Amino acid sequence: MVFKRKIYDKLLEWKNTSNGSKAILIEGARRIGKSTVAEEFGKNEYKSYLIIDFNDVSESVTDAFQNYLNDLDTFFLILSTEYRVQLYERETLIIFDEIQRFPKARQSIKKLVKDGRFDYIETGSLISVKENVKDITIPSEERKLKMYPMDFEEFCMALQEEQMVKYIKECFEKQQPLEEKLHHKAMLLFRQFMIVGGMPQSIVAYLENGRSFQKSDEEKRDILSLYRDDIMKIENKYKSRVLAVYDQIPAFLSKHEKRVVFSEIEAQSSFSTFHDTFFWLSDSMIANECFNCTEPNIGLSLNEDRTYVKCYMGDTGLLLSHTFDENEIMEENLYHMLLLGKLSVNEGMFFENAVAQELTSKGHKLFFYTQYNETKHRNDIEIDFIISNKSKTKYKIFPIEVKSTDRYSITSLERFVEKYRERIGRAYVIHPKNLKVTENILYLPAYMIMCL
């Protein structure tokens, strides 16, 4: 079962405009479908293609990289013979799969692109981890594309709900609510997305087994085990810290402020102690980090405070399986409760994680905002997310508050809007209810986060 992925269009644009002058590096977490989309692209858009999987590569191929890069005629002859694929000049795609396993191949991209005979796609995870880049020169002839788990729109397409996606987008553009029955159906789709998530194997298991949440959960737990195995392979001294943060992501997100408290992981520690930890989790794209922005002005990154950080799972479906064990899910009927919006505990963290996942997939770096009131000895403004339009001349920020229930207050958001009125393009509340427009705030149902 192969799903339509948005990144395919970006690959088409690269093929049609680069004329072989750049290779594409697709980087992303394990099991998100990088190899599948690269192979589908090769199958559909080229006369021939071959895949070198560096998880399982023959000695003759690795020897070719070691000994024949200065004799490319022989090099390509070896590849063609080994994989029994006829190579056609300017009509063949060569895919280097899991290239982090053999950094020498990544370094060779410079010479291969300059040669100009074929196009190249690299796929990999943990691309920037120190162990995977030491002793090699990173090729400038490489253009990076980040790939994420399937977002809500791709999830809907997998469920053959293209018309619903089209209708949601039309209503967003017109700023009008969906017809009420269709709103409830769209929210049901979004809740399925939170449970199943965007990992292709999880979605396949869900669809091929009569929309079985249990079969989906089994696939997600295999992926979580794979991630844990990757962490256990870390050679550096921060392995135990990566494991500690990874294991405690659900605990952090279940708290009111949802931020990581370093001293609870390790006494007298701070972000500097965990810097390599968060680099690894972010680089692996297992987690999405979100930093506090102390002064939401031009360039949110210029005012980030890394002593305050939230850590979201890269995929919300994985978060659900990471939070509860199998028996707990089945005994408490948690799928049913979350699907119907009746999960009294933890529902907010899944909503917020899903929003973080959607914003990240759109290319937004995540920031939140807090303001501490010295008189009240507590935060009197807390904003879940702030994004910007990234404009150099007409810079605007867009605060986002996430609400998982029908009843809530927006006091923090109103205070924030009043304080930074001149800088704000639009303020948003993401909630389970239908779309509503007021003078200062646009209330969006959770499924419309894909439209931002």
URMOFEN-V433969 format. One record per pair of residues at least 6 apart in sequence whose C-alpha atoms are under 7 Angstrom apart, sorted by the first residue. I is the first residue (numbers start at 1). GAP is how many residues later the second one is. D is the distance in whole Angstrom. If there is no record, write none. Layout:
BEGIN
<<I;GAP;D> <I;GAP;D>>
END
This chain:
BEGIN
<<1;203;7> <3;155;6> <4;150;7> <5;149;6> <8;29;7> <20;93;7> <20;96;6> <20;98;7> <20;99;6> <21;92;6> <21;120;7> <22;91;7> <22;119;5> <22;120;6> <22;121;6> <23;90;7> <23;96;7> <23;97;5> <23;98;6> <23;118;6> <23;119;5> <23;120;6> <24;96;7> <24;97;5> <24;98;6> <24;118;6> <24;119;5> <24;120;6> <24;121;7> <25;96;6> <25;97;5> <25;98;6> <25;117;6> <25;118;6> <25;119;5> <25;120;6> <26;8;7> <26;96;6> <26;97;5> <26;98;7> <26;118;6> <26;119;5> <26;120;6> <26;121;6> <27;96;6> <27;97;5> <27;98;6> <27;100;7> <27;118;6> <27;119;5> <27;120;6> <28;96;7> <28;97;5> <28;118;6> <28;119;5> <28;120;6> <28;256;7> <28;257;6> <29;96;6> <29;255;6> <29;256;5> <29;257;6> <30;95;6> <31;168;7> <32;116;7> <32;117;5> <32;167;5> <32;168;6> <33;167;7> <34;89;6> <35;62;7> <35;88;7> <42;7;5> <42;51;6> <43;6;7> <46;45;5> <46;46;6> <46;47;7> <47;44;5> <47;45;6> <48;38;7> <48;39;7> <48;43;7> <48;44;5> <48;45;7> <49;43;5> <49;44;5> <49;45;6> <50;33;7> <50;35;7> <50;43;7> <50;44;5> <50;45;6> <51;43;6> <51;44;5> <51;45;6> <51;46;7> <52;43;6> <52;44;5> <52;45;6> <53;43;6> <53;44;5> <53;45;6> <54;43;6> <54;44;6> <54;45;6> <54;47;6> <54;48;6> <55;43;7> <55;46;7> <61;18;7> <64;11;6> <65;40;7> <68;6;7> <68;7;5> <69;6;6> <80;6;6> <80;7;7> <89;28;5> <89;29;6> <90;27;5> <90;28;5> <90;29;7> <91;27;7> <92;26;6> <92;27;6> <93;25;6> <93;26;5> <93;27;6> <94;25;6> <94;26;5> <94;27;7> <95;25;6> <95;26;5> <95;27;6> <96;25;6> <96;26;5> <96;27;6> <97;25;6> <97;26;5> <97;27;7> <98;25;5> <98;26;4> <98;27;7> <99;6;7> <99;7;6> <99;23;6> <99;24;6> <99;25;5> <100;24;6> <100;25;7> <100;26;7> <100;27;6> <100;32;6> <103;29;6> <103;30;7> <103;33;7> <104;32;7> <107;29;6> <107;30;6> <107;31;6> <107;32;6> <109;30;6> <110;29;5> <110;31;6> <113;28;7> <125;159;6> <126;157;6> <126;158;5> <128;155;7> <129;151;7> <148;213;6> <149;49;5> <149;50;5> <149;166;7> <150;48;4> <150;49;6> <151;47;6> <151;207;6> <151;210;7> <152;41;7> <152;298;7> <153;12;7> <153;297;7> <155;38;7> <155;43;7> <156;6;7> <168;280;7> <169;282;7> <171;6;6> <171;7;6> <176;259;6> <177;257;6> <177;258;5> <177;259;7> <178;256;7> <183;251;7> <186;261;7> <187;245;7> <187;260;6> <188;151;7> <190;257;6> <191;147;7> <191;148;5> <192;147;7> <194;122;6> <194;123;5> <194;156;7> <194;160;7> <195;122;5> <195;125;7> <196;6;6> <196;7;6> <196;17;7> <196;20;6> <196;121;5> <197;118;6> <197;119;5> <197;120;4> <197;121;7> <198;117;6> <198;119;7> <201;18;6> <202;14;5> <202;17;5> <202;18;6> <203;13;7> <205;10;6> <205;11;5> <206;6;5> <206;7;6> <206;9;6> <206;10;5> <217;104;6> <220;98;6> <220;101;7> <221;100;7> <231;8;7> <231;12;7> <232;7;7> <238;38;7> <238;39;6> <241;36;6> <242;35;5> <249;62;7> <249;63;7> <250;73;5> <252;6;5> <252;7;6> <252;8;6> <253;6;7> <253;96;6> <254;92;6> <254;95;6> <258;52;6> <259;49;7> <259;50;6> <259;51;4> <260;49;6> <260;50;6> <262;7;6> <262;8;6> <262;9;7> <263;6;5> <270;37;7> <271;35;7> <271;36;5> <281;6;6> <282;6;6> <282;7;7> <285;29;6> <286;27;6> <286;28;5> <287;24;6> <287;25;5> <287;26;4> <287;27;5> <288;23;6> <288;24;5> <288;25;6> <288;26;6> <289;20;7> <289;21;6> <289;22;5> <289;23;6> <289;77;7> <290;19;6> <290;20;5> <290;21;6> <290;76;5> <290;77;5> <290;78;7> <291;13;6> <291;14;6> <291;15;6> <291;17;6> <291;18;5> <291;19;6> <291;75;7> <291;76;5> <291;77;6> <292;12;6> <292;13;5> <292;14;7> <292;16;6> <292;17;6> <292;75;6> <292;76;5> <292;77;5> <293;7;6> <293;10;5> <293;11;4> <293;12;6> <293;74;6> <293;75;6> <293;76;5> <294;9;6> <294;10;6> <294;11;6> <294;75;7> <295;8;6> <298;97;7> <312;41;6> <313;6;6> <313;40;7> <314;43;6> <315;42;6> <316;34;6> <316;37;6> <316;38;6> <329;6;7> <337;6;5> <347;57;7> <348;55;7> <348;56;5> <351;53;6> <352;50;6> <355;94;7> <358;91;7> <358;92;6> <364;23;7> <366;19;7> <367;18;5> <367;19;5> <368;15;6> <368;16;5> <368;17;5> <368;18;6> <369;13;6> <369;14;5> <369;15;7> <370;9;6> <370;11;5> <370;12;5> <370;13;6> <371;8;5> <371;9;6> <371;10;5> <371;11;7> <372;6;6> <372;7;4> <372;8;6> <373;6;6> <373;7;6> <380;32;7> <381;31;5> <381;34;7> <381;35;7> <382;30;6> <383;16;7> <383;17;7> <383;18;6> <383;29;7> <383;30;7> <384;16;6> <384;17;5> <384;18;7> <385;14;6> <385;15;5> <385;16;7> <386;11;7> <386;12;6> <386;13;4> <386;14;6> <387;10;6> <387;11;5> <387;12;7> <388;8;6> <388;9;4> <388;10;6> <389;6;6> <389;7;6> <389;8;7> <396;27;5> <396;28;5> <396;29;5> <397;26;6> <397;27;5> <397;28;6> <398;26;6> <398;27;6> <398;28;5> <398;29;5> <399;28;5> <399;29;6> <400;27;6> <400;28;5> <400;29;6> <401;27;6> <401;28;5> <401;29;6> <402;27;6> <402;28;5> <402;29;6> <403;27;6> <403;28;5> <404;27;6> <404;28;6> <405;26;7> <405;27;6> <406;26;7> <406;27;7> <426;15;7> <427;13;7> <427;14;5> <427;15;6> <428;13;6> <428;14;5> <428;15;6> <428;16;7> <429;13;6> <429;14;5> <429;15;6> <430;13;6> <430;14;5> <430;15;6> <430;16;5> <431;13;6> <431;14;5> <431;15;5> <432;13;5> <432;14;6> <433;12;5> <434;10;7> <434;11;5> <435;8;5> <435;9;5> <435;10;6> <436;6;6> <436;7;5> <436;8;7> <437;6;6>>
END
